[in-house]
Every structure is written in C-alpha cells, then in structure tokens.
Amino acid sequence: MIEVIQNYKELKKNMGNLINKSGYKNSFLAEKIGMQPTLFSVKKQRGNWSDDEMEKILVLIENEELEDYYLGELMEAEKDEPSYPISKLKSEMGWK
C-alpha cells in the first residue's frame, strides 16, 4: 500500500514533465479540462494539481510512449532501493 502512495506522489511531482513530453500545449490542455491557461501554467510549475485535474490531464495525454517515460522515471527514483534476486523470492515463497 505504501508503494501505491509513493508512486502517486512521484506521478504528481512529475506531471509537469509528463505534460511537456506529451507534446500538447498548455493552452490546449487547460481548455480541455476547463481551466484558465494562466492557472494551468502556475499549477504545472508548482505541481499542486487536484486528483480530478490529474485524472483529466492523464486521460488526454496518456499513450504508450509517455507510460514508458514515466516508468523510466519511477525506476530512476527507486534505483537506490534494495533489490533481491528472483531465486530468493521463489525460495521464500516455496515456488519451484
């Protein structure tokens, strides 16, 4: 469960980068989600999106290339986390 929250925080922190990578203009996305372009730009800069705003934006910009970019960002954020070989997991779980 903690990982879900951490991933959400990472997503929220990276929304500005995701918007930039999407190729959409701020004014276009602002119009589509019903927000003034100036407010959109401020929120993009500060990263203080509401959950609903994030969902609306992601529906518009989501594609495979963007998902790959975000996955890379998550992997980079977790690079210093300890990792264990799959053989150890299989052994602990009793899998063959």
Rosetta blueprint (number, residue, H / E / L):
1 M L
2 I H
3 E H
4 V H
5 I H
6 Q H
7 N H
8 Y H
9 K H
10 E H
11 L H
12 K H
13 K H
14 N L
15 M H
16 G H
17 N H
18 L H
19 I H
20 N H
21 K H
22 S H
23 G L
24 Y L
25 K L
26 N H
27 S H
28 F H
29 L H
30 A H
31 E H
32 K H
33 I H
34 G L
35 M L
36 Q L
37 P H
38 T H
39 L H
40 F H
41 S H
42 V H
43 K H
44 K H
45 Q H
46 R H
47 G L
48 N L
49 W L
50 S L
51 D H
52 D H
53 E H
54 M H
55 E H
56 K H
57 I H
58 L H
59 V H
60 L H
61 I H
62 E L
63 N L
64 E H
65 E H
66 L H
67 E H
68 D H
69 Y H
70 Y H
71 L H
72 G H
73 E H
74 L H
75 M H
76 E H
77 A H
78 E L
79 K L
80 D L
81 E L
82 P L
83 S L
84 Y L
85 P L
86 I H
87 S H
88 K H
89 L H
90 K H
91 S H
92 E H
93 M H
94 G L
95 W L
96 K L
